[in-house]
């Protein structure tokens, strides 16, 4: 039976995902600066760093910057000379994120683009194929983001998407909130696509992830 609980979460965080002072400062500053307190947890951030490193990412993309916490983890996992492009709708959020990237010493590896991700992505196709893509934006946009990613991810590249569990609501067959239905369909699409080897990292709110086999 499942045994992962708060105690094991704390154990994993302590043994494998300990934040340094910079990451802790960034995470704690995000809600104080008026941004939503919805950033990934430390063990989720470490997982993103692992995935970026596992894909030997020279070209990485993040859809949803928020305050730069997840982006800092990803930037730390990039290959030498690698670059993370991160997309943020809100200029105020992007300003905070830029300060945090500067603080973390990764600003030379991160390029923030401000605007609607659906409008920014077509131009980014020219910068691909990408080695690693992380999706953490409005849930209704996830299906379109997945389609774009599969068209712009190199074979062997890795994609990840946050909030796969929607606070556990995806497992409730009676829950049909719009964002839950979208996330449920997104998970099903990832799990059924023969081009992907996929699963969910079950810490926090769940991170769906996959290796792209190629078309």
Protein Blocks (a to p, Z undefined) as FASTA:
>chain_A
ZZbdfklmmmmmmmmmcccfklmmmmmmmmmnopacfbccfklmmmmmmmmmmnopabdc
dehjknommmmmmmmmpcehiacddddfblklmmmmmmmmmmnopmmmpccdeddfklmm
mmmmmmmccfbdcddddfklmmmmmmmmmmmccehiacddehklnnolmmmmkbccfklm
mmmmmmmmmmmmmkbccdddfehjbpaddddebZZ
